[in-house]
């Protein structure tokens, strides 16, 4: 019988595997809709304005009441929708 690891994020050594930080697909930023002249889309952070909102709530917070931010809208939130 094969043993199933209850935490697929953990490695064979028991140490947590590095997680890819994939933002929720409902997270929106104004840069997704506007690219002005002289703007470098290949820069370090193409979403550097810091103006984010949730496509589901249309507000600066998600359905769970927490802020809609690039660093916050990650796997683990109850409202997270993966790509």
Secondary structure as the mmCIF struct_conf table of DSSP 4:
data_model
#
loop_
_struct_conf.conf_type_id
_struct_conf.id
_struct_conf.beg_label_comp_id
_struct_conf.beg_label_asym_id
_struct_conf.beg_label_seq_id
_struct_conf.end_label_comp_id
_struct_conf.end_label_asym_id
_struct_conf.end_label_seq_id
HELX_LH_PP_P HELX_LH_PP_P1 UNK A 2 UNK A 5
BEND BEND1 UNK A 6 UNK A 6
TURN_TY1_P TURN_TY1_P1 UNK A 8 UNK A 9
STRN STRN1 UNK A 10 UNK A 10
TURN_TY1_P TURN_TY1_P2 UNK A 12 UNK A 13
BEND BEND2 UNK A 14 UNK A 15
STRN STRN2 UNK A 16 UNK A 16
HELX_LH_PP_P HELX_LH_PP_P2 UNK A 17 UNK A 20
TURN_TY1_P TURN_TY1_P3 UNK A 25 UNK A 26
STRN STRN3 UNK A 27 UNK A 29
HELX_RH_3T_P HELX_RH_3T_P1 UNK A 30 UNK A 32
TURN_TY1_P TURN_TY1_P4 UNK A 33 UNK A 33
TURN_TY1_P TURN_TY1_P5 UNK A 37 UNK A 38
TURN_TY1_P TURN_TY1_P6 UNK A 41 UNK A 42
BEND BEND3 UNK A 43 UNK A 44
TURN_TY1_P TURN_TY1_P7 UNK A 46 UNK A 49
STRN STRN4 UNK A 52 UNK A 54
TURN_TY1_P TURN_TY1_P8 UNK A 55 UNK A 57
BEND BEND4 UNK A 58 UNK A 60
STRN STRN5 UNK A 61 UNK A 61
TURN_TY1_P TURN_TY1_P9 UNK A 63 UNK A 64
BEND BEND5 UNK A 65 UNK A 66
STRN STRN6 UNK A 67 UNK A 67
TURN_TY1_P TURN_TY1_P10 UNK A 70 UNK A 72
BEND BEND6 UNK A 73 UNK A 74
TURN_TY1_P TURN_TY1_P11 UNK A 75 UNK A 76
BEND BEND7 UNK A 77 UNK A 77
TURN_TY1_P TURN_TY1_P12 UNK A 78 UNK A 79
#
